[in-house]
Amino acid sequence: DASSATFATAVTDGDSYSVGVKAQDSTGVWSAEHGVVFTVAFAKPPVPQLRLEWIADAAAVAVAVTNPPTSVGEADAVSVSVWRSVNGADWVLIADGLDPDSSTTDFIPGLGVVNYYKAVAKSALPSVSESLVEEIVTDQARAVWVNAGPGFSQAVRLASNVKINKAASRARTLRRASGLEYPLENTGQQRTRTVSVTARLWAPTHPRAALSSTWDEIVDVSDRIAPACIRDPEGYREFVSLGDPALGDALEMTRDLSWSFERVHYQEPTAEAFE
């Protein structure tokens, strides 16, 4: 007689499973086991499509996602995530849980480099479909940008007479040992990376005043907590703690700004973080 059984174990799309069955007769004798191996293949949502747009006044990239209508044999998309890779580095998550046919903004793409983007549509099963990879070259930026706040959405720019100085150090001490002419070095794992930026701010009435953000805007951003992100047009991109900006007090058409930063431990979320 035919019979069936339902297993409570949830299966995962793309994984393989084995099921075995044995029969027992009225005398208690068991038959040999008969087994099958099967691979789960959920219906997938339609492949999403991407459209990228450069936002010049924020040095950011707008990412619009389109989810095509569902066809026979496909599952409805219930959410979308957007991922970015700077110059072919690891994919990092820009936005998650977006509604289908929506958009988001990447406020800290690399500048002066190629940025790659992809969207991943997810169904309720769950199953996923990835878009084609789209790219955008961000060589239009001409300023140093500092982003902070939620999602790095608050930004200031410095574009006049900008100079960047970088310094690196590692924890180490020297000690003398008996019988040795020269000292020995003890080296630690702690490292320090600092950046100092100088720039020129113009008086509000000067035609070049709009090249850079205002002093008040800079002070407001400097008050944000780490991590912040500093980027320059040559591809330099670092997550930092914000130091205190200082402005020269000469009452002239220009004033000199100085601002320091220190690298902090921060990593954008990669695919491995979700596995």
N, C-alpha and C positions, 0 to 999 in steps of 0.2 A: 504494500500500500504506500502511496505517496504521502509524504508529510513535509513540514517545513519548520524552520526555527529562526528566530530573530535574535541577533546579537546586539547587546547594548553598547559595544565598543564603537566609538566614533572613528570613522576612517578619514584619512587625509588625502587630498588630491595629489596624484602622482606617485603615491606609495603602493607597494605590492603587499598582498596578504595571502595567507594559505588557510584553507579550511579542510578539515578531514572528517570523515564519518565512518563509524563501525556499527554493525548490526549484531544483535544478540538474539539467539533463538530461544525456544521455550525450555531448553535443557540448560541454558546458561552459557552456552558456547558462543564466543565472539568471533566475528568474521575478521578477515584482514582489513586494514584501514584503506579507504580510498580517499585521496586528497586532490585538491585543485589549487592552483595559484592564480590569482587575478590581480590586475592593476587598476586602481581607481582613476577614473578620468571624468572629473566634473565638467559640466557645460561651462564655458568661459564667457565672460562679458565681451561685448564688441571692443576691438582695439581702439583705445582713445587716440585723439589727435592733438597736437600742440601747435600753438602760435606764440612766438616770442617777439617782444618789443622793447627796445632800449629806452629808458627814461633818463634823459640827459640831465635834468635838474636835480636828480637824486643819485645818479650813477648806479641805477638799479635796473633790473630786468623784470618786466611784466610777463607772466606766464598764463596764457588762457588755454583751458582744456575743453575739448569738445568730445562728447560721448555719443557716437552714432546710435541710431535706433536698433533695438534688438531684433535679430532675425531668428528663424526657426532653428532650434538646436543651440541657441545661445542663452545665457542668463543675464538678467538685468544687473547693471552696475549700481551699487548702492553708495560707494564712496571712491575717492580718488586720492592718491598721494603723488607728490611731485619731488623729483630728485635732481641733483646737480653735481657735475664733476668739473673741477677747475683744471684745465690743461691735461685731462686724462687721469687725474688722481682718483682716489676712491669716491664712489657715489655717496653723497650725504643727503639726508632728508631735509627738504625745504618746507613742505607742508604736508599734513596728514589729515585724513578724515574730511576732505573737502567734498561738497556735494557735486554730483555729476554736472557737467556743463558750467563750471565755475572758473575762477581765476585767482591767482595769488601773486605776490611780489617777492622777488629775491632781492633783499636790500644790500647784500654784501657779495655780489659776484666778484671774481678776480678781475682786475683792470689791466688792459693792455694784453690780454691773453684770450684763449678760446675757452668758452664755458659751454658745457654740454648739458642738456636737459632731457628728462624722460618722465612720462606719467605712467602710473600703474593703477588700472581700474580693478576694483574688488567687488565680487558678488556676495550675496548672503550665504552661499553654500559652505565655506568660502572658496572661490576660485579667482584667479587674477589674469589680466592681460596687460602686456607692456606696449607702450607706444613705440614708434620709431624714435631714434635719438635725433634731436634737433640741436643745432649749435649756433652760437652768436659770438662774434669777436668784439670785445669791448675796448677797442683802441680809440674811441671817441673821447674818453675822459682826459682832462688836462689838469686836474687838481688832485691834492691829497685829501682823502675823505676819512672822517672819523665817525663811526656809527656806534650807537649805544641804545639802551632802553629795550622795551619789549620787542623781540624779533629783530633787534638792531635797526628799528624803523626810524629812530631819531638820528639825524645826521647833520654834520657841518663840513664845510669845504674850505680849503686854504689853497689859493691859486696864484698869489703874487709873491715873487721873490722867496720861494719856499726852499728850505734846505733841511735835509734829514741826516742826522748823525746816529750811527748805531754802535753799540758796544756789547761785548759778550764776556762773561767770566764764569769760572767754575770754582767751587769751594776747594781750596788746597792750602796746606800749611807745610812749612819746611822745619825739620828738626835735626839737631846735631846728634851724632852717635860717636861714642868713644872709639878712637882709632881710625876714624874716617876723615879724610881731608875736606870733603864737601858734604853738604847736608843731604838728607833723604827727604823725599816728598810723600806726604799723605794726601791722597785725593779723594774727595767726597763725590756724591752723586748730584748734589744741588748745583743748579746752573742759574745764571742770571742773564737776561737779555733786556737791554734798555734801548730806548729810542728817544731822541730829542729832536724836536721840530721847531724851526724858526720861520716866521713868515711876516709879511707886511699887510697891515690892515689900513684901508684908506678912510678918510673922513667921509661921513654919510653924504656930503654934498659933492664929492668928487665923482667924475664919470666912471672911474674904475672901482667904485665901492662895491658893486654887485659881484665882483670876481670872487670874493671870499665872504664867508658868513660874518655876521656882526659879533662884536665882543659879547653882547648879552646872550646871543645864541650859543657861543662857545662856552660861556660860563654855565649855561643851563645843561649842555651835554656833559661837561666835565663833572657835574654833580651826580651823574648816573653811576651805579655800581657795576663792577666787573661781571662778566667779560664785556669789553668793548672791542671794536675791530678797526684797525687803521689800515688803509689801502693807499697805494700810490699808483700812478699811471704806468709804471714799469713792471707791475705784477707783484710787488711786495704786498703781503697780506698777513697780518699778525693779530692774535687775540691778546688784549692787554688790559692792565689796570690803568685808569686815567689819573695822571698827576694834576697838579694845580697849574692852570695857565697863568702867565704873567704878561702884562702889557706896559710898554714904555709910556711915561707920562708927559712926553713932549707935546705941547699944544700946536701941532703942525698938521699938514694934510695927510701925513702917514704916521703910523705908530708901529713899533716892532713888537711882535708877539713871540713868546717862547712857551713851549709846552712839552712836558716829558711824559713818557709812558714806560711801563714795564710788562714784559710778557707774563701771562698767567697760564696755569694748566687748564685748558679747555679744548674739547674736541667736538666738532659737529657730529650729530648722530649718524653713524654709518649703518649699512645693512646688517653687520654682525651684531649690532646692539639689539636687534629685534629677533635674532635667532634663538 
